[in-house]
Amino acid sequence: MSPDRTLARRLLVLCLLIALLAVTLPVAPVHAVTPAPETREAVLDPSEAAAGVPDTADGADREGLAPAVSDDEQASEVLEAPFPFSLVGFRGTGSPQVLYRARLAGGDWSDWTEVEQVGELDGPDADSDEAVAAEEARGEATWVSDPYWVGEADALQLLVRGGTLNEIDVHVIDSLGHGEPLLRRAVRHLRGLTTAPPAQADFGQPAIVTREQWGADEGLVRTTARHAPPRYAVLHHTAGSNSYSRAQAPGIVRGIQRWHITGNGWSDIGYNLLIDRYGTVYEGRAGGVTRGVIGAHAANHNRGSVGVSVLGNFENARPPQVVVDVATEVLAWKYRLHNIDPRSSSQALVGDRWIPRLVGHRDVGRTACPGRYLAAHLPAMRERIAQLAVQPAIGWTPVVGDWFGTGRDSIGWFRDGQWRLHHGAWDGTQVTTFGFGQPGDLPVVGDWNGNGRTTVGVVRGGRWLLRNTNTTGSADLSFWYGRGAIDHPMAGDWNGDGRDGPAIVRDGEWHLRNTLSGGAGEIVFTYGRILRGDVPVVGDWNADGRDTPAILRDRHWHLRNEHSGGPGEIVFIFGRLTAGDIPVAGNWNGDRRSGVGVTRAGQWHLRDTLSGGPAEFSFLGW
């Protein structure tokens, strides 16, 4: 049978298969996951050197290389790869200068590129199990390179100075499916039509391409992820070419993962997040994008950091503005998620050194990464992160309570019937969200049934609607108390019986009830003047089991230990209403005694001691 007839039959079978699947398969979801092509890797042997410098008859030249040929210079023969490839990585011994060029699709040669040798700057922290395993996996190699993106190529040529070719390992990686048979490619894409995309994750998370979506090879991953709370971020670039298409970017990420594991000997891809030149964000190392996964992106700066890398080289090229904007936005989200102080002046103590909360790789090691043009954006990124990190808190009302019965209060937020309650020690990675109430409601919280747990409630025009669980649902208890708009609703344990009762503050009049029902105030007194700017607060200031009143008058707190009018028994300065502070009170350390605090644009500043001075705890609590 002639070749033309064979090809025609294959195309006919393929068309029939596509038509059959189009009729029988369900309609694809909007963001269906197309399975990634198989990633292939091969090692080329450059040890047989050609005489002198590389032959220039094939169209390449030495322009921009070193001036003259020296005695310690070796050039390889053309190294033919067994398949077309898109990335190349190098390992070696000694400290030679290594340059390479790639023969691209169509036969032209790329420019010469010098290989940056990575020693101790990148990789796992020195004291980690991953570092020990990586050293064993690399064998005799004393350095590795980053993986370099070359597009589509089928051959390489090397030039080495100050060493020999047989000291270098050359790895080529095909992560794009170059040369994949047409039928296999069609079946792979059709499989994507039936694969539902992973669900989008937590509240406020930007769009992130998951590991499943970009085709991570989970079979290569060597160990389970380790976690630690992040305190700062490190910005990188991956080096290599900036000339790649949107469709090629996931393949670059796949190639980086493979090289980090097989070339560097790491457990998984080193970065926590990656961003392509189009502004698409990719999940990096496994372990969860909402958690503090310890990466392998900056040696001895992995624990407690978030490593974000941009695909490309920005030492001699400016990053697209969308890259800077998206990197800033995703970092602001991580800062909110992990309660990292976003202020541009804030610093983190790493070892014995204070560093900004956002640094470039070169700020923590001897490297050009993330390139001078991307690094130039760091000051403006810090300023913008400080603005974006607190934006979600605007319009929300802070609330405080012991949501889980631990004996220690935690923080929360309310807006328009939506609640965000933090777990434990103000850990923003664990937040319970649910709906109860509606726009216009005022939040109240208290232990309504005496079980040791604070639960939510709302006041709607004088009607109190309370729940005994922090979940969505109808009110467990409802009653009328107060006059709506002119009253300020509050709750507290007025008689020390372990159950909170309602209160309203009407200008300076406090009306307290010990029972969850309507009626006249059982305890009535005058303290402060709301219409003159005072803000009422309640707390157990002397740990006697009873909540008593306080007011914040601009900067001055006035606390009383009795349910009566009179001068403040404890007076001190902390925070400032005219600076936008909102006062709160809570049992921050579990000693049964309330401390004070203020929130300011999403930042919480708390004190355990009832006196003036700096905040004893400050954090971004969103």
C-alpha positions in Angstrom: 0.0 0.0 0.0 1.4 3.4 -0.9 2.4 5.9 1.9 -0.2 8.4 0.7 -3.1 5.8 1.0 -1.8 4.8 4.5 -1.8 8.4 5.7 -5.2 9.0 4.3 -6.6 5.9 6.1 -5.1 7.1 9.4 -6.6 10.5 9.0 -10.0 9.0 8.2 -9.9 6.9 11.4 -8.9 9.9 13.4 -11.7 12.0 12.1 -14.2 9.2 12.8 -12.9 8.8 16.3 -13.2 12.6 17.0 -16.8 12.6 15.6 -17.8 9.7 17.7 -16.4 11.1 20.9 -17.9 14.5 20.2 -21.4 12.9 20.0 -21.0 10.6 23.0 -19.0 12.6 25.5 -20.6 15.2 27.8 -20.0 18.8 27.1 -16.7 20.0 28.5 -16.5 22.2 31.5 -15.3 25.8 30.8 -11.9 25.1 32.3 -11.5 21.4 31.5 -8.1 19.9 32.4 -6.2 18.6 29.3 -3.8 15.9 30.4 -0.2 16.9 30.0 2.0 15.1 27.4 4.6 12.7 28.7 7.8 14.5 29.8 10.9 12.9 28.4 14.6 13.4 29.5 17.9 12.3 28.0 21.5 12.8 28.8 23.9 13.8 26.0 27.7 13.0 26.1 29.8 16.1 25.3 33.1 14.4 26.1 34.4 14.1 22.6 35.8 17.6 21.8 36.1 19.1 18.4 39.3 21.0 17.6 39.3 24.7 18.2 36.1 26.7 18.3 32.7 25.6 17.0 32.4 25.6 13.3 30.5 28.7 12.1 29.6 27.4 8.7 26.1 26.5 9.9 25.1 30.1 10.4 26.1 30.7 14.0 29.0 32.9 15.0 31.0 33.9 18.1 29.9 37.5 18.2 29.6 38.6 21.8 31.6 35.7 23.1 35.2 36.1 24.5 37.8 37.7 22.3 40.2 35.1 21.2 40.6 31.3 21.3 42.8 30.2 24.2 44.6 27.0 25.0 42.1 26.1 27.7 39.0 26.3 25.5 37.2 23.2 24.2 34.2 23.0 21.9 32.0 20.0 21.5 30.8 18.4 18.4 27.1 19.0 17.6 25.2 16.9 20.2 22.2 15.4 18.5 19.3 14.7 20.8 17.2 11.5 20.5 14.0 13.7 20.4 13.1 17.4 20.1 13.4 19.2 23.4 12.5 22.5 25.0 14.7 22.8 28.1 18.3 22.0 28.9 20.1 21.7 32.2 23.8 21.2 33.1 25.7 19.7 36.0 29.4 19.5 36.5 32.6 19.6 38.6 35.2 22.3 39.0 34.4 25.9 38.0 34.7 26.1 34.2 33.0 28.8 32.1 30.3 27.0 30.1 28.4 28.3 27.1 25.9 26.6 24.9 23.8 27.2 21.8 20.8 25.2 20.5 19.8 24.2 17.0 16.3 25.4 16.7 13.4 24.0 14.6 14.1 25.0 11.1 17.9 24.6 11.5 19.0 28.0 12.7 21.2 28.2 15.8 20.5 30.3 18.9 22.9 32.9 20.3 25.5 31.6 22.7 24.3 31.6 26.4 26.6 31.4 29.4 25.5 28.9 32.0 25.1 30.3 35.5 26.4 27.7 37.9 24.4 27.3 41.0 26.3 26.2 44.1 25.0 26.9 47.6 22.7 29.8 46.8 19.7 27.8 45.7 18.1 24.7 47.1 17.0 23.2 50.4 18.1 24.6 53.8 21.5 23.2 54.8 20.2 21.4 57.9 17.2 19.7 56.2 16.8 16.1 55.2 16.1 17.3 51.6 19.5 18.9 51.4 21.2 15.6 52.5 19.2 13.6 50.0 20.0 16.2 47.2 23.7 15.9 47.9 23.6 12.2 47.6 21.5 12.4 44.4 23.9 14.8 42.7 26.9 12.4 43.3 30.2 14.0 42.3 28.6 17.2 40.8 29.7 20.3 42.6 27.3 22.7 40.7 24.1 22.6 38.7 22.5 25.1 36.4 19.0 26.4 36.2 16.9 24.8 33.5 17.2 26.9 30.3 14.2 27.3 28.0 15.2 26.9 24.3 11.8 26.6 22.6 11.9 23.7 20.2 15.4 22.4 19.5 17.0 19.1 18.4 20.8 19.6 19.1 23.3 21.5 21.2 26.8 22.6 21.1 29.0 23.5 24.0 32.0 25.7 24.6 34.1 25.3 27.8 36.9 27.4 29.2 39.0 26.5 32.3 37.8 22.9 32.3 37.1 19.9 30.1 33.9 18.7 28.4 34.0 15.3 30.2 33.4 17.2 33.5 29.9 18.3 32.4 26.6 16.4 32.2 24.1 17.7 29.7 20.4 16.9 30.1 17.7 17.7 27.6 14.0 17.7 28.5 10.9 17.6 26.3 8.0 18.8 28.4 5.8 20.0 25.5 5.3 16.7 23.7 7.4 17.6 20.6 7.1 14.8 18.1 4.1 13.3 19.9 2.1 11.1 17.4 -1.0 12.9 16.1 -3.4 10.2 17.3 -2.0 10.2 20.8 -2.2 14.0 21.0 -5.8 13.9 19.8 -6.8 11.3 22.4 -5.0 13.2 25.2 -7.0 16.4 24.3 -10.3 14.5 24.1 -9.6 13.0 27.6 -9.5 16.6 28.8 -13.1 17.0 27.7 -14.3 14.5 30.3 -12.1 15.7 33.2 -13.6 18.2 35.6 -11.3 20.9 36.8 -10.2 21.1 40.4 -12.4 23.3 42.6 -11.3 26.8 43.2 -10.0 27.2 46.8 -10.4 29.5 49.7 -12.1 32.9 50.1 -10.1 35.7 48.4 -7.7 33.4 46.5 -6.6 34.6 43.1 -6.8 32.4 40.1 -4.1 29.8 40.4 -3.4 26.9 37.9 -3.2 23.8 40.0 -0.6 21.1 39.8 -3.1 18.8 38.2 -3.9 21.5 35.6 -0.3 22.1 34.6 0.6 18.4 34.6 2.9 17.9 37.6 4.5 14.5 37.7 3.5 13.4 41.2 5.3 10.1 40.7 8.6 12.0 40.7 8.0 13.7 44.0 10.3 12.1 46.6 8.9 13.1 50.0 5.8 14.6 51.6 5.7 18.4 52.0 6.9 20.1 55.2 5.2 23.2 56.5 6.1 26.3 58.6 4.3 29.7 59.0 5.6 32.1 56.4 7.0 35.5 57.6 8.4 37.0 54.4 8.6 36.4 50.6 11.5 35.9 48.1 11.1 37.0 44.5 13.0 35.0 41.7 13.2 34.7 38.0 13.8 31.3 36.3 16.4 32.6 33.8 16.4 31.3 30.3 14.4 32.8 27.4 11.5 35.2 27.6 10.3 34.1 24.2 7.5 31.6 24.9 3.8 31.4 24.1 1.0 31.2 26.6 0.4 27.6 25.5 4.0 26.7 26.2 4.2 28.1 29.7 2.7 25.1 31.5 5.3 23.0 29.8 8.1 25.2 31.1 6.7 24.6 34.6 6.7 20.8 34.0 10.3 21.0 32.8 11.4 23.0 35.8 9.8 20.5 38.1 11.6 17.6 36.4 15.0 19.3 36.5 14.7 20.3 40.1 14.0 16.7 41.0 16.2 14.8 38.6 19.0 17.4 38.0 19.2 19.1 41.4 18.1 16.1 43.5 15.4 18.0 45.3 12.1 16.5 46.5 9.9 18.6 44.2 9.9 21.9 42.3 11.6 24.4 44.5 9.3 27.4 44.1 6.0 27.9 46.0 4.4 29.8 43.1 5.3 30.6 39.5 4.1 33.4 37.2 4.4 33.4 33.4 4.9 36.6 31.3 1.1 36.7 30.6 0.3 37.0 34.3 -0.9 33.4 34.9 -0.1 32.0 38.3 0.9 28.4 38.8 0.9 26.3 42.0 4.5 25.2 42.8 5.7 22.8 45.4 3.0 20.3 46.6 1.5 20.8 50.0 -1.3 23.3 49.5 -1.3 26.8 48.1 -3.1 28.0 51.3 -0.4 26.6 53.6 3.1 27.5 54.4 5.0 24.9 52.4 8.8 24.9 52.9 10.3 25.1 49.4 13.8 24.9 48.0 14.3 28.2 46.3 16.9 30.1 48.5 19.2 28.0 50.7 18.8 28.8 54.4 15.8 31.1 53.6 13.2 28.5 52.8 11.6 27.9 56.2 9.3 30.8 56.9 9.3 32.2 53.4 7.2 32.1 50.2 9.2 31.7 47.0 7.6 33.3 43.9 9.4 32.9 40.6 8.7 34.6 37.2 9.3 32.5 34.1 12.0 34.3 32.1 15.2 36.4 32.5 15.0 40.0 33.7 18.6 40.9 34.0 18.6 42.4 30.5 14.9 42.7 29.8 12.1 44.6 31.5 9.2 42.5 33.0 5.7 43.1 31.5 3.7 45.3 33.9 1.1 42.5 34.2 3.8 40.3 35.8 4.6 42.9 38.4 0.9 43.6 39.1 0.0 39.9 39.5 3.0 39.1 41.6 2.0 42.0 43.9 -1.6 40.8 44.1 -0.7 37.1 44.8 1.7 38.1 47.5 -0.8 40.4 49.1 -3.2 37.4 49.3 -0.5 35.3 50.9 0.3 38.1 53.4 -3.4 38.2 54.4 -3.6 34.4 54.5 -0.6 34.0 56.8 -1.0 37.2 58.8 2.4 38.6 57.5 2.8 42.2 58.5 2.4 44.0 55.1 3.7 47.4 56.1 6.5 48.4 53.7 8.7 49.3 56.7 8.2 45.9 58.4 11.1 43.5 58.6 11.6 39.8 59.5 14.5 38.5 61.6 16.2 35.7 59.7 19.1 34.2 61.7 20.8 37.3 63.1 19.8 39.6 60.3 16.7 41.8 59.8 15.4 41.8 56.2 12.3 43.4 54.5 9.2 41.2 54.3 9.7 41.1 50.5 13.2 40.6 49.1 14.8 39.5 45.9 16.9 36.3 45.8 20.0 38.4 45.4 19.3 40.1 48.7 19.8 36.8 50.5 22.6 35.4 48.4 25.3 36.0 45.8 23.2 35.9 42.6 21.7 38.3 40.0 18.3 36.7 40.5 15.6 38.1 40.0 17.4 40.3 37.5 18.0 44.0 37.9 14.9 45.1 36.1 12.5 42.9 38.1 14.4 43.8 41.3 13.9 47.5 40.6 10.1 47.0 41.2 10.6 45.7 44.8 10.2 49.0 46.6 6.9 49.9 44.7 5.7 46.3 45.2 6.2 46.6 49.0 4.1 49.8 49.1 1.4 48.3 46.9 1.2 45.1 49.0 0.7 47.2 52.1 -2.4 48.7 50.4 -3.8 45.5 48.9 -3.3 43.3 51.9 -5.7 45.3 54.1 -8.3 46.2 51.4 -10.6 43.2 52.1 -11.1 44.4 55.7 -12.5 47.7 54.7 -16.2 47.9 55.6 -16.1 44.9 58.0 -16.7 45.2 61.7 -14.3 43.4 64.1 -15.7 41.0 66.6 -13.9 39.0 69.4 -14.9 35.8 71.1 -13.9 32.4 72.3 -15.3 30.6 69.3 -14.0 27.1 70.2 -14.2 27.1 74.0 -10.4 27.2 74.5 -10.5 29.8 77.3 -8.8 32.3 75.1 -10.4 34.8 72.8 -9.7 35.0 69.1 -10.7 37.5 66.4 -13.4 37.7 63.7 -15.2 40.0 61.2 -18.8 40.7 60.2 -20.3 42.5 57.2 -23.7 42.3 55.6 -24.6 38.9 57.2 -21.2 37.3 56.5 -18.9 36.1 59.3 -15.2 35.3 59.3 -14.1 33.7 62.6 -10.4 32.9 63.2 -9.2 29.7 64.9 -6.8 29.6 67.8 -4.0 32.1 68.0 -5.1 34.4 65.2 -3.9 32.0 62.6 -5.3 33.3 59.3 -4.9 30.0 57.6 -7.8 28.6 59.6 -10.9 30.7 59.3 -14.5 29.6 59.6 -16.8 31.5 57.2 -20.6 31.4 57.1 -23.7 33.5 56.7 -26.1 34.7 59.3 -28.0 38.0 59.2 -28.4 40.5 56.4 -27.2 43.9 55.2 -27.9 46.6 57.8 -27.7 44.2 60.8 -25.5 45.0 63.7 -23.3 42.2 65.1 -23.3 41.0 68.7 -21.5 37.9 70.1 -21.7 36.1 73.4 -22.0 32.8 75.2 -25.7 32.6 75.1 -26.2 29.2 76.7 -23.2 29.0 79.2 -21.3 26.2 77.3 -18.1 28.2 77.2 -18.3 29.0 73.5 -19.0 32.4 72.0 -21.5 32.3 69.2 -23.0 35.0 66.9 -26.0 37.1 66.8 -27.4 40.2 65.0 -29.6 43.1 66.1 -32.1 44.3 63.5 -34.0 47.5 64.4 -34.2 46.5 68.1 -34.8 42.8 67.4 -32.1 40.4 68.7 -31.5 37.2 66.7 -29.1 34.8 68.3 -27.5 31.5 67.4 -26.0 28.8 69.7 -23.7 27.5 66.9 -21.4 29.4 64.5 -23.1 28.1 61.4 -25.7 29.3 58.9 -29.3 28.8 59.9 -32.3 30.4 61.6 -32.1 32.2 64.9 -32.2 29.9 68.0 -33.5 32.8 70.1 -35.3 36.0 69.2 -36.5 38.9 71.3 -36.9 42.7 71.2 -34.7 45.0 73.3 -33.9 48.6 72.6 -35.0 51.2 70.1 -33.0 50.4 67.0 -31.0 53.1 65.4 -30.5 55.3 68.5 -29.1 52.4 70.6 -25.7 50.7 70.5 -26.1 46.9 71.2 -23.6 45.0 73.3 -23.4 41.8 75.3 -21.6 40.6 78.4 -21.7 38.4 81.5 -23.0 41.0 83.9 -23.6 38.8 87.0 -20.8 36.2 86.6 -23.1 33.2 85.9 -21.2 32.2 82.8 -24.0 33.4 80.4 -23.9 36.6 78.5 -26.9 38.9 78.5 -27.9 41.9 76.3 -27.2 45.6 76.8 -27.8 48.8 74.9 -26.0 52.1 75.3 -28.1 55.1 74.5 -25.8 58.0 74.3 -24.4 57.8 77.9 -27.1 55.5 79.4 -26.2 51.8 79.9 -29.2 49.4 80.1 -28.1 45.9 81.0 -30.2 42.7 81.3 -29.1 39.3 82.8 -31.7 37.4 80.8 -32.0 36.9 77.1 -35.4 38.6 76.8 -37.1 41.9 76.2 -38.1 44.2 79.0 -36.7 47.0 81.1 -33.0 47.3 81.9 -32.2 45.5 85.1 -29.1 47.5 85.7 -29.1 51.2 84.5 -26.4 53.8 84.9 -24.7 56.6 83.0 -21.1 56.4 81.8 -19.5 58.4 78.9 -21.2 60.2 76.0 -21.4 58.4 72.6 -22.8 61.6 70.9 -19.6 63.4 71.9 -17.4 60.7 70.3 -16.9 58.1 73.1 -16.9 54.4 72.0 -18.3 51.9 74.5 -16.4 48.6 75.3 -17.0 45.9 77.8 -14.6 43.5 79.5 -13.7 41.6 82.7 -11.0 44.0 83.8 -10.2 42.4 87.2 -10.9 38.7 86.4 -13.9 38.5 88.8 -16.1 36.8 86.2 -18.2 39.9 85.5 -18.0 42.2 82.5 -18.1 45.9 83.3 -18.0 49.1 81.1 -15.3 51.1 79.5 -15.1 53.9 77.0 -12.4 55.0 74.6 -12.3 58.8 74.2 -9.9 59.4 71.3 -6.7 58.2 72.9 -7.8 57.6 76.5 -9.3 54.4 77.9 -11.5 54.8 80.9 -12.3 51.5 82.6 -14.6 50.7 85.6 -14.9 47.6 87.6 -18.5 48.3 88.7 -21.8 48.8 86.9 -22.2 52.4 87.8 -21.3 55.9 86.7 -18.3 57.8 88.0 -14.7 58.5 86.9 -12.7 55.8 85.3 -10.9 53.6 87.8 -8.2 52.6 85.3 -7.1 55.3 82.8 -4.4 55.0 80.2 -3.6 55.9 76.5 -3.6 53.3 73.8 -4.6 53.8 70.1 -6.4 56.7 68.6 -10.0 57.0 67.3 -9.2 60.0 65.1 -6.6 57.8 63.3 -9.3 55.3 62.4 -8.8 52.9 65.3 -11.7 50.6 66.3 -11.4 49.5 70.0 -11.8 45.8 71.0 -11.4 43.9 74.2 -10.7 40.2 74.9 -9.0 37.6 77.0 -5.9 37.3 74.8 -3.7 35.0 77.0 -6.3 32.8 78.8 -5.8 34.4 82.3 -9.5 35.3 82.6 -8.7 39.0 82.6 -9.6 41.1 79.6 -7.0 43.1 77.7 -7.5 45.9 75.2 -6.8 46.3 71.5 -7.5 48.3 68.4 -7.9 47.4 64.8 -6.6 49.7 62.1 -7.2 48.9 58.4 -7.1 45.1 59.1 -4.1 45.3 61.5 -4.8 44.2 65.0 -2.8 45.8 67.9 -3.4 44.1 71.3 -2.2 44.6 74.9 -2.7 42.1 77.8 -1.8 44.7 80.4 -4.2 47.5 81.1 -1.8 50.4 80.7 -0.3 52.6 78.0 2.6 51.5 75.8 3.2 49.7 72.5 1.1 46.8 71.3 2.3 43.5 72.8 0.8 41.7 69.8 0.5 43.2 66.3 -0.6 41.2 63.2 -2.7 41.4 60.0 -5.8 39.5 61.1 -8.0 39.0 58.0 
